Amino acid sequence: MQPRTYGMLLVSIATIMWSTAGLFVRALDLDVWTVLGWRSLFGGLALTIIILAKKRISAEPGKVPLYFYPLFGLMAAISMYGYIGALKLTTVANVLAIYATVPFVAAAIAYVWLKEKISRRVLIASMIAFVGVLIVAGFGARPQDIAGNALAFLMTLTFSILLVAARRYPALRLAPVNALGSGFCVLLCLPLMSHAIPSLQEMLVLAVFGSTTSGIAYLLFMTGGRYIPSSEAGLIGLLDVVLGPLWVWLAFSETPTLSTIIGGVIILISVFWYLWSGMARSQQPRRTLKNV
């Protein structure tokens, strides 16, 4: 198997795993703190195994201050809570549509933090995506939709900060950061979650939920991303936005609202256009060299 094909396969499998998060949440008849606490526990255990099996995640040498790990671990914890909390309070389609703006939120953070210039393509795609977000988040008929959309954006913001931090500090090992985030989540949820042990069936669902969406998927995506351009990895990752609501619709008949469908389509168009145009530009010099 060619390295490029191998990378695309790993990233695709990871994306499919991530897209099942809403399915797991809907399958569990537990409160949000209990779901998040157990999911974080199993996710942290899976990441600990990854850390022990693969001592180094970063490909570049160097050191970062030790306090970065609890700091960014707290960011990861906020992102984890925002994701699961949003899935409990609003539809999966709403959460994933808002999450699809990660590339643009990260670009804005990078502009402020790293002084990276924002290209015209990013500005155009961001404005189009923002319209889609307004349609998705602004037409929530229920109060819990508004709260869920706010948590989804909080998750998107903190995850974007982590993405930029990973670029700013290449030596930062992301597996320990996420493991610490899982640990913080467990500690935060412990006083609020149910102290009753879930049933065997629920425990199995929680174990698969945590280990796959937090542990295995993370390892597969990061490994596969080494063999393909990051723009292609991001493009494949956007399948999460399409597959997430699909699984929930097939399993639980949760039909997205018209505003969610319209807003989600607008966001998808903006993100796909941005990534596609970027790949087209990156291939242009190679075609010119070939012709010469």
FENVEN-V89963 format. One record per residue. N is the residue number from 0. BURIAL is b if it has 9 or more other ideal C-beta (glycine too) atoms within 8 Angstrom, else e. Layout:
n->N burial->BURIAL
n->N burial->BURIAL
//
This chain:
n->0 burial->e
n->1 burial->e
n->2 burial->e
n->3 burial->e
n->4 burial->e
n->5 burial->b
n->6 burial->b
n->7 burial->b
n->8 burial->b
n->9 burial->b
n->10 burial->b
n->11 burial->b
n->12 burial->b
n->13 burial->b
n->14 burial->b
n->15 burial->b
n->16 burial->b
n->17 burial->b
n->18 burial->b
n->19 burial->b
n->20 burial->b
n->21 burial->b
n->22 burial->b
n->23 burial->b
n->24 burial->b
n->25 burial->b
n->26 burial->e
n->27 burial->b
n->28 burial->e
n->29 burial->e
n->30 burial->e
n->31 burial->b
n->32 burial->b
n->33 burial->b
n->34 burial->b
n->35 burial->b
n->36 burial->b
n->37 burial->b
n->38 burial->b
n->39 burial->b
n->40 burial->b
n->41 burial->b
n->42 burial->b
n->43 burial->b
n->44 burial->b
n->45 burial->b
n->46 burial->b
n->47 burial->b
n->48 burial->b
n->49 burial->b
n->50 burial->b
n->51 burial->e
n->52 burial->e
n->53 burial->b
n->54 burial->e
n->55 burial->e
n->56 burial->e
n->57 burial->b
n->58 burial->e
n->59 burial->e
n->60 burial->e
n->61 burial->e
n->62 burial->e
n->63 burial->e
n->64 burial->e
n->65 burial->e
n->66 burial->e
n->67 burial->b
n->68 burial->b
n->69 burial->e
n->70 burial->e
n->71 burial->b
n->72 burial->b
n->73 burial->b
n->74 burial->b
n->75 burial->b
n->76 burial->b
n->77 burial->b
n->78 burial->b
n->79 burial->b
n->80 burial->b
n->81 burial->b
n->82 burial->b
n->83 burial->b
n->84 burial->b
n->85 burial->b
n->86 burial->b
n->87 burial->b
n->88 burial->b
n->89 burial->b
n->90 burial->b
n->91 burial->b
n->92 burial->b
n->93 burial->b
n->94 burial->b
n->95 burial->b
n->96 burial->b
n->97 burial->b
n->98 burial->b
n->99 burial->b
n->100 burial->b
n->101 burial->b
n->102 burial->b
n->103 burial->b
n->104 burial->b
n->105 burial->b
n->106 burial->b
n->107 burial->b
n->108 burial->b
n->109 burial->b
n->110 burial->b
n->111 burial->e
n->112 burial->e
n->113 burial->e
n->114 burial->e
n->115 burial->e
n->116 burial->e
n->117 burial->e
n->118 burial->e
n->119 burial->e
n->120 burial->b
n->121 burial->b
n->122 burial->b
n->123 burial->e
n->124 burial->b
n->125 burial->b
n->126 burial->e
n->127 burial->b
n->128 burial->b
n->129 burial->b
n->130 burial->b
n->131 burial->b
n->132 burial->b
n->133 burial->b
n->134 burial->b
n->135 burial->b
n->136 burial->b
n->137 burial->e
n->138 burial->e
n->139 burial->b
n->140 burial->e
n->141 burial->e
n->142 burial->e
n->143 burial->e
n->144 burial->b
n->145 burial->b
n->146 burial->b
n->147 burial->b
n->148 burial->b
n->149 burial->e
n->150 burial->b
n->151 burial->b
n->152 burial->b
n->153 burial->b
n->154 burial->b
n->155 burial->b
n->156 burial->b
n->157 burial->b
n->158 burial->b
n->159 burial->b
n->160 burial->b
n->161 burial->b
n->162 burial->b
n->163 burial->b
n->164 burial->b
n->165 burial->b
n->166 burial->b
n->167 burial->e
n->168 burial->b
n->169 burial->b
n->170 burial->b
n->171 burial->b
n->172 burial->b
n->173 burial->b
n->174 burial->b
n->175 burial->b
n->176 burial->b
n->177 burial->b
n->178 burial->b
n->179 burial->b
n->180 burial->b
n->181 burial->b
n->182 burial->b
n->183 burial->b
n->184 burial->b
n->185 burial->b
n->186 burial->e
n->187 burial->b
n->188 burial->b
n->189 burial->e
n->190 burial->e
n->191 burial->e
n->192 burial->b
n->193 burial->e
n->194 burial->e
n->195 burial->e
n->196 burial->e
n->197 burial->b
n->198 burial->e
n->199 burial->e
n->200 burial->e
n->201 burial->b
n->202 burial->b
n->203 burial->e
n->204 burial->b
n->205 burial->b
n->206 burial->b
n->207 burial->b
n->208 burial->b
n->209 burial->b
n->210 burial->b
n->211 burial->b
n->212 burial->b
n->213 burial->b
n->214 burial->b
n->215 burial->b
n->216 burial->b
n->217 burial->b
n->218 burial->b
n->219 burial->b
n->220 burial->b
n->221 burial->b
n->222 burial->b
n->223 burial->b
n->224 burial->b
n->225 burial->e
n->226 burial->b
n->227 burial->b
n->228 burial->e
n->229 burial->e
n->230 burial->b
n->231 burial->b
n->232 burial->b
n->233 burial->b
n->234 burial->b
n->235 burial->b
n->236 burial->b
n->237 burial->b
n->238 burial->b
n->239 burial->b
n->240 burial->b
n->241 burial->b
n->242 burial->b
n->243 burial->b
n->244 burial->b
n->245 burial->b
n->246 burial->b
n->247 burial->b
n->248 burial->b
n->249 burial->e
n->250 burial->b
n->251 burial->e
n->252 burial->e
n->253 burial->b
n->254 burial->e
n->255 burial->b
n->256 burial->b
n->257 burial->e
n->258 burial->b
n->259 burial->b
n->260 burial->b
n->261 burial->b
n->262 burial->b
n->263 burial->b
n->264 burial->b
n->265 burial->b
n->266 burial->b
n->267 burial->b
n->268 burial->b
n->269 burial->b
n->270 burial->b
n->271 burial->b
n->272 burial->b
n->273 burial->b
n->274 burial->b
n->275 burial->b
n->276 burial->b
n->277 burial->b
n->278 burial->b
n->279 burial->e
n->280 burial->e
n->281 burial->b
n->282 burial->e
n->283 burial->e
n->284 burial->e
n->285 burial->e
n->286 burial->e
n->287 burial->e
n->288 burial->e
n->289 burial->e
n->290 burial->e
n->291 burial->e
//
